[in-house]
Amino acid sequence: MENEKKHFFDHPKNVKRLLNCFYVICAILVVLDFVIHRHVVHSWENLWAFYPIYGFVGCVVLVLVATWMRTFLMRDEDYYDSKVGCTEGGSHEGKLDADENLSGELTQKNTPKIGGHDVDA
């Protein structure tokens, strides 16, 4: 354990420095919002803190839409393990063959190992 490499964020002092840098950058950006003239297209872009609010609302909407999409896009944990697929045209080159018996279980056929490596072990 003594020989473990120390990383930058393992030291609480470095984490505190990084957070302080983020706070300073945020404060500078808030001050610059009053100073810098923006060429706006829509009048609501002139509102104070429009872009942070717009970004926050956009992230919340993105998370809500992703949560909704999860209901119909999500597959079972063993979705890809249910059947061993083949390439188009029925070619089984480079793949282990599998047969489905009457009970629906997959059984492996005796096929030679390609390259002498057992990748499933």
C-alpha positions as CSV (number, residue, x, y, z in Angstrom):
1,M,0.0,0.0,0.0
2,E,2.9,2.3,0.6
3,N,3.9,2.1,-3.1
4,E,0.6,3.3,-4.4
5,K,0.8,6.3,-6.7
6,K,-0.6,9.5,-5.4
7,H,-2.9,11.3,-7.8
8,F,-3.7,15.0,-8.0
9,F,-7.1,14.8,-6.5
10,D,-6.0,12.5,-3.6
11,H,-4.9,15.6,-1.7
12,P,-7.8,17.6,-0.2
13,K,-5.7,20.7,-0.6
14,N,-5.7,20.3,-4.4
15,V,-9.5,19.8,-4.5
16,K,-10.0,22.9,-2.4
17,R,-7.7,24.9,-4.8
18,L,-9.7,23.6,-7.8
19,L,-13.0,24.6,-6.3
20,N,-11.7,28.0,-5.4
21,C,-10.6,28.5,-9.0
22,F,-14.1,27.6,-10.2
23,Y,-15.6,30.1,-7.8
24,V,-13.3,32.8,-9.0
25,I,-14.1,32.1,-12.6
26,C,-17.8,32.1,-11.9
27,A,-17.5,35.5,-10.1
28,I,-15.6,36.9,-13.0
29,L,-18.2,35.7,-15.5
30,V,-21.0,37.3,-13.5
31,V,-19.1,40.7,-13.4
32,L,-18.4,40.4,-17.1
33,D,-22.1,39.9,-17.8
34,F,-22.7,43.5,-16.7
35,V,-19.7,44.9,-18.7
36,I,-19.7,43.1,-22.1
37,H,-22.1,44.2,-24.7
38,R,-23.8,41.2,-26.4
39,H,-25.2,41.3,-29.9
40,V,-28.6,39.7,-29.2
41,V,-31.2,38.5,-31.7
42,H,-34.1,38.2,-29.3
43,S,-35.1,40.7,-26.6
44,W,-35.2,38.1,-23.8
45,E,-31.4,37.5,-24.3
46,N,-30.9,40.9,-22.6
47,L,-32.4,39.6,-19.4
48,W,-29.9,39.2,-16.6
49,A,-28.7,35.6,-16.2
50,F,-30.6,34.5,-19.3
51,Y,-27.9,32.1,-20.5
52,P,-27.4,30.3,-17.1
53,I,-31.2,29.9,-16.7
54,Y,-31.5,28.7,-20.3
55,G,-28.7,26.2,-19.8
56,F,-30.2,24.9,-16.5
57,V,-33.7,24.5,-18.0
58,G,-32.2,22.8,-21.1
59,C,-30.4,20.3,-18.8
60,V,-33.5,19.6,-16.8
61,V,-35.5,19.0,-20.0
62,L,-32.8,16.7,-21.3
63,V,-32.9,14.6,-18.2
64,L,-36.7,14.4,-18.2
65,V,-36.8,13.4,-21.9
66,A,-34.1,10.8,-21.3
67,T,-36.0,9.4,-18.4
68,W,-39.2,9.2,-20.5
69,M,-37.3,7.6,-23.4
70,R,-35.8,5.0,-21.1
71,T,-39.3,3.4,-20.6
72,F,-39.4,2.2,-24.2
73,L,-35.7,2.0,-25.2
74,M,-34.5,-0.1,-22.2
75,R,-33.9,-3.8,-22.8
76,D,-33.5,-6.7,-20.3
77,E,-30.2,-7.3,-18.8
78,D,-29.7,-10.4,-20.8
79,Y,-31.1,-9.0,-24.1
80,Y,-28.0,-9.8,-26.2
81,D,-27.3,-13.1,-24.4
82,S,-30.7,-14.6,-25.3
83,K,-29.6,-15.8,-28.8
84,V,-26.3,-16.1,-30.5
85,G,-26.6,-14.2,-33.7
86,C,-25.2,-14.8,-37.2
87,T,-23.9,-12.4,-39.8
88,E,-26.3,-11.7,-42.7
89,G,-26.7,-14.5,-45.1
90,G,-26.5,-17.2,-42.4
91,S,-22.7,-17.2,-42.3
92,H,-21.3,-18.4,-39.0
93,E,-17.6,-17.7,-39.8
94,G,-15.6,-16.8,-36.7
95,K,-18.5,-17.5,-34.3
96,L,-19.4,-20.4,-32.1
97,D,-22.6,-22.1,-33.2
98,A,-25.5,-22.5,-30.9
99,D,-28.7,-24.4,-31.1
100,E,-31.9,-23.9,-29.2
101,N,-33.3,-27.0,-27.8
102,L,-37.0,-27.7,-27.1
103,S,-36.9,-26.1,-23.6
104,G,-35.6,-22.8,-25.1
105,E,-32.1,-23.2,-23.7
106,L,-29.0,-22.5,-25.8
107,T,-26.6,-25.4,-26.2
108,Q,-23.1,-25.0,-27.7
109,K,-22.1,-27.2,-30.6
110,N,-18.7,-28.7,-30.6
111,T,-16.7,-26.4,-32.9
112,P,-13.0,-26.0,-32.9
113,K,-11.6,-22.9,-31.2
114,I,-10.5,-20.3,-33.6
115,G,-6.9,-19.3,-33.1
116,G,-6.6,-21.7,-30.1
117,H,-8.0,-19.0,-27.7
118,D,-11.0,-19.5,-25.5
119,V,-12.5,-16.0,-25.1
120,D,-15.4,-17.2,-23.0
121,A,-13.3,-18.5,-20.2
